[in-house]
Amino acid sequence: MKLYITQYIENLLRKAEYEYDKETGSWCASVADLPGVYAQGDTVEETREQLAEVIEDYILVSLREKQRLPGFKKPIKVHA
């Protein structure tokens, strides 16, 4: 059984858009649902791994700041 957060990240990775940047010679990826989420790497695989880490950081910051995450209708409550 996968954790829900893992499924959420995997769903966002499926929506990611990848583009090769000839100027830098690297791959770039972003997720339209998450403003400011961007990753760059030498290969698509490396870029995907970087993007997963950036998405995870985005989720953690959003939870800490009590901001809504795309795909959730209600704010997620965090109990310390």
Steps between C-alpha positions, in 0.01 A plus 500: 500500500642834395476809711251753371772765472697267272196454277446876495860560389477227235179653362669839474804345331268351236377853426852641472615662178858438387694708254858485378679836528758521221655810655591327826518146361269370770147379555246720679174392661207675661152422627230747398298428817789614722618854429874544537572127503782439255788256461798464271737212426729338247252220419123462514541246782720735705258785438206285612682409823581866564139596427372242750721655769383851415136387512559342841653824627206696357258273687688536829514880474132514405407292804717709730346821365149349511446558129277289283651242271362455147264203492380542859169672565572578863821609668693213652521519877839434651512389861828549684 
